[in-house]
Amino acid sequence: MKETDRITVIIPAYNAEQYIRKCVDSILGQTWENLRLILVDDGSTDKTSQIADEYAVRDSRVSVIHKLNEGAELARKAALDVIDSQGFIMFVDADDYLLKRDLLQQ
């Protein structure tokens, strides 16, 4: 990977208020600078939607899609429909998190 490559991370989230902050913080805390994060609120009935919107306001790399609940597969597809075809795409579940890594290390 080159430093100029973009990584787009897609997170489908349904009622994930207990986990979403740890997940998003772990992604935004990575060393990779050319990063875009798309949170897809899949019709959550808890505070997931509000938390996602808070991140979008605080960090320009974050965008949010709000949709009716149809499951993780269609939530991921909704995000794929709005991204450009440049760079790499990564899917992370809302209850997962990433360890900090330098992706340019050999």
PAZAPA-4460 file (N, C-alpha, C; in steps of 0.05 Angstrom, whole numbers, plus 32768, in hexadecimal, padded with zeros to 4 digits):
% residues 106
    n_x    n_y    n_z   ca_x   ca_y   ca_z    c_x    c_y    c_z   seq   type   mol
   8011   7FE8   8000   8000   8000   8000   8012   8019   8000     1      M     A
   8008   802D   7FF2   8016   8047   7FF2   8008   805A   8005     2      K     A
   8017   806D   800F   800B   8080   8022   7FF4   8090   8017     3      E     A
   7FF2   8091   7FFC   7FDD   80A1   7FF0   7FC3   8090   7FEC     4      T     A
   7FC4   8076   7FF1   7FAD   8065   7FEE   7F98   806C   8003     5      D     A
   7F7F   806D   7FFB   7F6A   8072   800E   7F5E   8057   8018     6      R     A
   7F58   8057   8032   7F4A   8040   803D   7F2E   804A   8046     7      I     A
   7F19   803E   803C   7EFE   8044   8045   7EF5   802D   8057     8      T     A
   7EED   8034   806F   7EE4   8020   8082   7EC6   8024   8085     9      V     A
   7EB7   800E   8081   7E9A   800E   8083   7E92   7FFF   809C    10      I     A
   7E81   800C   80AD   7E78   7FFF   80C5   7E59   7FFF   80C5    11      I     A
   7E4C   7FE8   80C1   7E30   7FE7   80C5   7E2A   7FE5   80E3    12      P     A
   7E16   7FF4   80EC   7E11   7FF4   8109   7DF4   7FF3   810F    13      A     A
   7DEC   7FE0   811F   7DD0   7FDE   8128   7DD0   7FDB   8146    14      Y     A
   7DC5   7FEE   8155   7DC4   7FEE   8172   7DDF   7FE6   817E    15      N     A
   7DF3   7FF6   8177   7E0F   7FF0   817F   7E1A   8005   8192    16      A     A
   7E08   8014   81A0   7E12   8029   81B1   7E27   8020   81C5    17      E     A
   7E26   8007   81CE   7E39   7FFD   81E1   7E55   7FFA   81D6    18      Q     A
   7E58   7FF7   81BB   7E71   7FF0   81AF   7E7B   8005   819B    19      Y     A
   7E6A   8015   8190   7E71   8025   8179   7E88   8039   817E    20      I     A
   7E89   8045   8196   7E9E   8058   819C   7EBA   804A   819B    21      R     A
   7EBC   8033   81A8   7ED6   8025   81A8   7EDE   801D   818B    22      K     A
   7ECB   8015   817C   7ED0   800D   8160   7EDA   8025   8150    23      C     A
   7ECB   803B   8150   7ED2   8052   8140   7EEC   805E   814A    24      V     A
   7EF0   8061   8164   7F09   806C   816E   7F21   805B   8165    25      D     A
   7F1D   8041   8164   7F34   8030   815C   7F3B   8034   813F    26      S     A
   7F27   803A   812F   7F2C   803F   8112   7F39   805A   810E    27      I     A
   7F2D   806F   811A   7F37   808A   8117   7F52   808D   8123    28      L     A
   7F5A   807C   8136   7F74   807E   8142   7F8A   8070   8133    29      G     A
   7F84   8064   811C   7F99   8057   810C   7FAC   806B   8101    30      Q     A
   7FC4   8062   80FA   7FD8   8073   80EF   7FD3   807B   80D2    31      T     A
   7FC2   806D   80C5   7FBC   8073   80A8   7FAC   808D   80A6    32      W     A
   7FB6   80A0   8098   7FAA   80BB   8097   7F94   80BD   8081    33      E     A
   7F97   80AF   806B   7F84   80B2   8055   7F6D   809E   805A    34      N     A
   7F5C   80A4   806D   7F48   8092   8076   7F2C   809F   8074    35      L     A
   7F19   808F   806C   7EFD   8098   806D   7EEE   8083   807C    36      R     A
   7EDC   808C   808D   7ECB   8079   809D   7EAE   807F   8097    37      L     A
   7EA0   806A   808F   7E83   806D   808A   7E74   805C   809F    38      I     A
   7E65   8069   80B0   7E54   805B   80C4   7E38   8059   80B8    39      L     A
   7E2E   8041   80B7   7E13   803D   80AD   7E01   8035   80C4    40      V     A
   7DF0   8048   80CC   7DDD   8042   80E2   7DC6   8033   80D5    41      D     A
   7DC3   801A   80DC   7DB0   8009   80CF   7D96   8008   80DF    42      D     A
   7D8A   8020   80E4   7D71   8022   80F1   7D72   801D   810F    43      G     A
   7D88   8025   811C   7D8B   8020   8138   7D75   802E   8148    44      S     A
   7D6E   8021   815F   7D5A   802D   8171   7D66   8037   818B    45      T     A
   7D81   8034   818D   7D8F   803E   81A4   7D9E   8058   819C    46      D     A
   7DB4   805E   81A9   7DC2   8077   81A3   7DD8   8075   818D    47      K     A
   7DD9   805F   8180   7DED   805B   816B   7DEC   8071   8156    48      T     A
   7DD5   8079   814D   7DD2   808E   8139   7DDD   80A8   8143    49      S     A
   7DD8   80B0   815B   7DE2   80C9   8167   7E00   80C8   8169    50      Q     A
   7E0B   80B2   8172   7E28   80AF   8176   7E35   80B1   815A    51      I     A
   7E2A   80A4   8146   7E36   80A6   812B   7E36   80C2   8121    52      A     A
   7E20   80D1   8125   7E1F   80ED   811D   7E33   80FE   812B    53      D     A
   7E38   80F8   8145   7E4C   8107   8154   7E68   8104   8148    54      E     A
   7E6E   80EC   8140   7E88   80E7   8133   7E8A   80F7   8118    55      Y     A
   7E75   80F7   8109   7E76   8105   80EF   7E7A   8123   80F3    56      A     A
   7E6F   812E   8108   7E72   814B   810E   7E8F   8150   8116    57      V     A
   7E9B   813F   8126   7EB5   8143   8131   7ECC   813D   811E    58      R     A
   7EC8   812B   810A   7EDE   8122   80F9   7ED4   8121   80DC    59      D     A
   7EE1   8130   80CB   7ED9   8132   80AF   7EDD   8118   80A0    60      S     A
   7EEC   8105   80AB   7EF0   80EB   809D   7ED8   80D8   80A1    61      R     A
   7EC5   80E0   80B2   7EAF   80CF   80B9   7E95   80D9   80AC    62      V     A
   7E87   80C7   809F   7E6C   80CD   8095   7E59   80B8   809F    63      S     A
   7E3F   80BF   809F   7E2B   80AD   80AA   7E14   80AA   8096    64      V     A
   7E0B   8092   8093   7DF3   808B   8084   7DDF   8081   8098    65      I     A
   7DC7   808C   8097   7DB1   8082   80A7   7D9D   8074   8095    66      H     A
   7D95   805C   809C   7D83   804D   808C   7D71   803C   809E    67      K     A
   7D5C   8032   8092   7D4B   801F   80A0   7D59   8005   80A4    68      L     A
   7D52   7FF6   80B9   7D60   7FDD   80BF   7D5A   7FC8   80AA    69      N     A
   7D6F   7FBF   809D   7D6D   7FA9   8089   7D83   7F95   808C    70      E     A
   7D93   7F98   80A0   7DA9   7F85   80A5   7DC4   7F8F   809B    71      G     A
   7DD9   7F83   80A5   7DF4   7F8C   809F   7DFC   7F8B   8082    72      A     A
   7DF2   7F77   8073   7DFA   7F75   8057   7DF0   7F8E   8047    73      E     A
   7DD7   7F95   804B   7DCC   7FAC   803D   7DD7   7FC7   8048    74      L     A
   7DDF   7FC7   8061   7DEC   7FDF   806C   7E07   7FE3   805E    75      A     A
   7E16   7FCD   805B   7E30   7FCF   804D   7E2C   7FD8   8030    76      R     A
   7E17   7FCD   8023   7E12   7FD5   8007   7E0B   7FF2   8005    77      K     A
   7DFC   7FFD   8019   7DF5   801A   8018   7E0E   802B   8019    78      A     A
   7E22   8022   8028   7E3C   8031   8028   7E4B   802E   800E    79      A     A
   7E4B   8016   8003   7E59   8011   7FEA   7E4D   8022   7FD3    80      L     A
   7E33   8028   7FD5   7E26   8038   7FC1   7E2F   8055   7FC0    81      D     A
   7E3B   805F   7FD6   7E42   807B   7FD7   7E60   8080   7FD6    82      V     A
   7E70   806B   7FD5   7E8D   8070   7FD4   7E97   8070   7FB8    83      I     A
   7EAE   807D   7FB4   7EBB   807B   7F9A   7ECB   8061   7F99    84      D     A
   7ED5   805B   7F82   7EE3   8042   7F7F   7F01   8043   7F84    85      S     A
   7F0A   805A   7F90   7F27   805C   7F95   7F2E   8050   7FB0    86      Q     A
   7F45   8044   7FB1   7F4F   803A   7FCA   7F45   801F   7FD2    87      G     A
   7F47   801A   7FEC   7F40   8000   7FF8   7F28   8003   8009    88      F     A
   7F19   7FED   800C   7F00   7FED   801C   7F04   7FD7   8031    89      I     A
   7EFC   7FDF   8049   7EFD   7FCC   8060   7EE3   7FCD   806F    90      M     A
   7ED9   7FB6   8077   7EC1   7FB4   8087   7EC8   7FAD   80A3    91      F     A
   7EBC   7FBB   80B6   7EC0   7FB5   80D2   7EA5   7FB5   80E0    92      V     A
   7EA0   7FA1   80F0   7E87   7FA0   80FF   7E88   7FB4   8117    93      D     A
   7E71   7FBE   811F   7E70   7FD3   8133   7E79   7FC9   814F    94      A     A
   7E79   7FAF   8153   7E82   7FA5   816D   7E9F   7F9B   816C    95      D     A
   7EAE   7FA2   8157   7ECA   7F9B   8154   7EDB   7FB4   8157    96      D     A
   7EF4   7FB1   815A   7F07   7FC8   815B   7F21   7FBF   814F    97      Y     A
   7F31   7FD2   8147   7F4B   7FCD   813A   7F61   7FD5   814D    98      L     A
   7F76   7FC4   814E   7F8E   7FCC   815D   7F9D   7FE0   814C    99      L     A
   7FAB   7FF2   8159   7FBA   8007   814B   7FD2   7FF9   813D   100      K     A
   7FD4   7FFF   8123   7FE9   7FF4   8112   7FF3   8009   80FF   101      R     A
   800C   8006   80F8   8017   8017   80E3   8017   8006   80C9   102      D     A
   8005   800C   80B7   8001   7FFB   809F   8019   7FFD   808C   103      L     A
   802A   8011   8090   8041   8013   807E   8059   8003   8088   104      L     A
   8058   7FF8   80A0   806E   7FE8   80A9   8071   7FCF   8098   105      Q     A
   8089   7FC7   8094   808E   7FAE   8084   808F   7F97   8097   106      Q     A
***
